[in-house]
Amino acid sequence: MIAQHYIEKNDILPSYYARQSIDQVFGFAKSNNNLLPLRVHSEQSIKGYLMLVFLALVVFINIRQKSKLPMDKTLLILRILKAKIFDDEVIVQEANKKTKDIFKELGISVPTAMSDFL
């Protein structure tokens, strides 16, 4: 006999919203990251690419949970931040007020140069 699993009445709505969140995560991974088709020539490249996609997804979910702004507006503001890359140095551009506000809201400390990591 097959065991049947029933969801308690009070758990139906939270389960539905959890499923919706999971669907959004997979939708992001497939569409926003251009996951397919993969254009790589080695297994190591595929693993590295998938790792980057996974990390981007973790960052995306973290920002979505913490930000008060809609995700599309948050990403548009954050994409303004740029860096200059030299042979021996990377200098991060000074963030504008909106970007600084988002960083503060998310608890992100942005270095002004790669030397700040060391």
Helices and strands as residue ranges (DSSP letters): G 9-11, H 12-27, I 28-32, H 43-66, H 71-78, E 83-85, E 90-92, H 97-106, G 114-117
